Amino acid sequence: MPLKKTIVGFFVATALSGAVLASEPSPVAPEDTPTASMFERYGDSIRSLVDRSLNFLGVPYRFGGTSPITGFDCSGFVGKVFADALGFGMPRTAAEMSQMGEQVKINELKPGDLVFFNTMRRAFSHVGIYLGNYQFVHAPSSGGVVRVEDMRISYWAARYDGARRVLPGAGVRPTQTN
């Protein structure tokens, strides 16, 4: 008999607790909570991208470099920032990156846009990340370090090739993980 009372007691307790739970307001389901709009998510992504790019200030330039430990070249720097901040891969060269996303006029630049320059007597041979107010961050050249510069200074203004806006999911390859 004690086992029978225990089983009956269990079912009574379960029924009562269920009734109590049923009378309490149910938590809001995840689909009922407001989600961030695409614009807000894009804004957060760009903030992350800009923040991540600035974390690499002072890393030395290294031709073919893709690592903050050994150094970056311009496209290696941009690729690392995009992979870390947004989780997707970019092509390896500045020229290939210039084919991504959509073209942007200079007066429509927004933080996170890619800016391109002709620094090696060929179009789109250098890339950086636009920060706003005509400032961009990049890995410049041998002997240099990742730094912020003004696009309006004569050297960069004379070599400006254009800009691209690379939105997540707009023709960008996901980062490969092994």
C-alpha positions in Angstrom: 0.0 0.0 0.0 2.7 2.6 0.7 3.8 2.3 -3.0 0.3 2.9 -4.2 0.0 6.1 -2.0 3.4 7.3 -3.3 2.3 6.8 -6.9 -1.1 8.5 -6.3 0.7 11.3 -4.4 3.1 11.8 -7.4 0.2 12.1 -9.8 -1.7 14.5 -7.6 1.4 16.7 -7.1 2.1 16.7 -10.8 -1.5 17.6 -11.6 -1.5 20.4 -9.0 1.8 21.8 -10.2 0.6 21.7 -13.7 -2.5 23.6 -12.8 -0.4 26.2 -11.0 1.9 26.5 -14.0 -1.0 26.8 -16.3 -2.4 29.7 -14.3 0.9 31.6 -14.5 1.5 33.7 -17.5 3.5 31.8 -20.0 6.9 33.3 -21.0 7.0 35.2 -24.3 8.0 32.9 -27.1 11.1 33.8 -29.0 9.2 34.4 -32.2 7.0 37.0 -30.3 10.0 39.0 -29.2 11.0 41.8 -31.5 14.0 40.9 -33.6 16.6 43.4 -34.8 15.8 44.8 -38.2 18.2 44.1 -41.1 19.4 47.7 -40.7 20.2 47.2 -37.0 22.0 43.9 -37.6 23.9 45.5 -40.5 24.8 48.4 -38.2 26.1 46.1 -35.5 28.1 44.1 -38.0 29.7 47.3 -39.3 30.6 48.4 -35.8 32.1 45.0 -35.2 34.0 45.3 -38.4 35.4 48.8 -37.7 36.3 47.8 -34.1 38.1 44.7 -35.3 40.0 46.6 -37.9 41.3 49.1 -35.3 42.4 46.3 -33.1 45.1 45.6 -35.6 46.7 49.1 -35.6 50.4 48.8 -35.5 50.7 45.3 -36.9 53.6 45.3 -39.4 53.1 45.1 -43.2 54.2 41.8 -44.7 53.8 41.0 -48.4 51.4 38.0 -48.7 50.7 38.3 -44.9 47.4 37.2 -43.4 48.2 37.0 -39.7 48.4 39.6 -37.0 51.4 37.7 -35.6 53.6 37.7 -38.7 52.1 40.7 -40.5 49.5 41.7 -43.1 49.4 42.9 -46.7 46.4 45.0 -47.6 44.1 42.2 -48.7 45.3 39.8 -46.0 44.3 42.5 -43.5 40.9 43.1 -45.0 40.3 39.3 -45.2 41.2 38.8 -41.6 39.0 41.6 -40.4 36.0 40.4 -42.4 36.5 36.8 -41.2 36.8 37.8 -37.6 34.1 40.4 -37.4 31.5 39.0 -39.8 32.4 35.4 -40.2 32.8 35.2 -43.9 35.7 35.0 -46.2 36.9 37.4 -48.9 38.9 36.8 -52.0 42.7 36.9 -51.5 43.6 39.9 -53.6 42.5 43.5 -53.7 41.6 43.1 -57.4 39.4 40.2 -56.7 37.8 42.1 -53.8 37.0 44.9 -56.1 34.5 42.6 -57.9 32.5 41.9 -54.7 29.3 43.7 -53.5 28.1 46.8 -55.1 29.9 49.9 -56.4 29.7 53.0 -54.1 30.3 56.6 -55.1 32.8 58.5 -53.0 30.1 60.9 -51.6 28.0 57.9 -50.5 30.8 56.0 -48.6 29.8 54.5 -45.2 32.0 52.9 -42.5 32.8 49.3 -43.5 33.0 50.0 -47.3 36.1 48.8 -49.1 38.1 51.6 -50.7 40.5 50.8 -53.5 43.6 52.5 -54.8 46.1 52.2 -57.7 49.4 52.0 -55.9 51.3 49.6 -58.2 50.5 51.1 -61.7 47.4 48.8 -62.0 43.8 49.4 -61.0 42.6 48.0 -57.6 46.1 47.1 -56.4 45.4 48.3 -52.9 42.5 48.0 -50.5 41.5 49.5 -47.1 38.4 49.7 -44.9 36.5 53.0 -44.8 36.0 54.4 -41.3 34.0 57.6 -42.0 35.0 61.3 -42.5 37.4 60.3 -45.4 39.5 58.1 -43.0 40.4 54.5 -43.9 42.4 51.8 -42.2 44.9 49.7 -44.2 48.1 47.8 -44.3 50.2 50.2 -46.4 53.5 48.8 -47.7 56.9 47.4 -46.8 58.2 49.0 -43.6 54.8 50.3 -42.6 52.2 49.2 -40.1 48.4 48.9 -40.1 47.3 52.5 -39.7 44.5 55.1 -40.4 45.0 57.6 -43.1 43.0 60.4 -44.8 41.8 59.7 -48.4 42.0 63.4 -49.1 45.8 63.7 -48.9 47.3 64.1 -52.3 48.9 60.7 -52.5 45.6 58.8 -51.9 43.3 61.2 -53.7 45.4 60.8 -56.9 45.3 57.0 -56.7 41.7 56.5 -55.6 40.0 53.8 -57.8 36.6 53.5 -56.2 34.7 51.7 -53.5 32.5 48.7 -52.9 29.9 47.9 -50.3 30.1 44.2 -49.3 26.9 43.2 -47.5 26.7 39.9 -45.7 25.1 37.4 -48.0 25.5 39.5 -51.1 27.9 37.4 -53.2 30.3 36.8 -50.3 31.7 33.4 -49.6 31.2 32.0 -46.1 34.4 31.4 -44.1 35.7 27.8 -44.5 36.4 26.0 -41.3 38.3 22.7 -41.0 
